[in-house]
């Protein structure tokens, strides 16, 4: 089976979608009888590359490549897709947040999903999603037949694992004290970090030695968050974007990992934190109960007092923290990229069979 695999999304972001695109491609290379040919839209300046991508590559270029390479299947694992395709098309829908919560996005992002990504999913022979929750959302909001939806839970990169913690290095490089709460996420409204900042004020009243380390690159519609960060209580350390090798150490050294997101299609950060041995507190919204199970303390995303209380419980109770670490490690171990690749290859075969 020759698969033309579009890696364009990995050029645009190194966060969750980009991580999925590149890691799955590597895992598929080990699946017997699957030949993966990676292609991507031409790179270049942001505006020029965007125009070529949306006006040439997806409308016609990808289809020409499929014919030229004699592909059996084309997989678009990012939030885009072609209008026409001479072979069966498989697309990955990471979430439907631009339709469910359009006010959390820029008009351009919401319009792109509505006019490009959503129609591609409706045309696809198979739609891949990471959770049962997202599958239900795709069926509900996009009108995709559930029989064309394949659930392939994402894996965890092996680099995310418990490592010895060098507290002196964390203090020197990141300005962190021995105890800190970690949060990881792009600075955008969906990540709900304003609620976390408010909850952290209460945590600091109980634990004045604890810092809040905020990891994440710039996003959109983040004025309220940036204003809150600018006037944040003492103890908040903004680290910006952090490479994976540094992120592993930050996960492993965290006294608690907090993830109060309003909505996720999968949610890499909390399961990566579990893989590194951090006790996790997360919201009970969207897919997170499905992904995290009983290995995290779950609270309503807008419950500031509940979030502060859950974090404080982890900081106060070493036995609880140890139990969450053990449960988290076991939960993370069940998320494997080789299994994701196997299920993805099965979705390709099903798409070909239907065609």
Secondary structure, 3 states (H helix, E strand, C coil): CEEEEECHHHHHCCCHHHHHHHHHHHHHCCCCCCEEEEECCCCCCHHHHHHHHHHHHHHHHHHHHHHHHCCCEEEECCCCCCCCCCCEEEEECCCCHHHHCHHHCCHHHHHHHHHHHHHHHHHCCEEEECCHHHHHHHHHHHCCCHHHEEECCCCCCCCCCCCCCCHHHHHHHHCCCCCEEEEECCECHHHCHHHHHHHHHHHHHHCCCCEEEEECCECCCCHHHHHHHHCCCCCEEEEECCCHHHHHHHHHHCCEEEECCCCCCCCHHHHHHHHCCCCEEEECCCCHHHHHHHHEEEECCCCHHHHHHHHHHHHHCHHHHHHHHHHHHHHHHCCCHHHHHHHHHHHHHHHHHHC
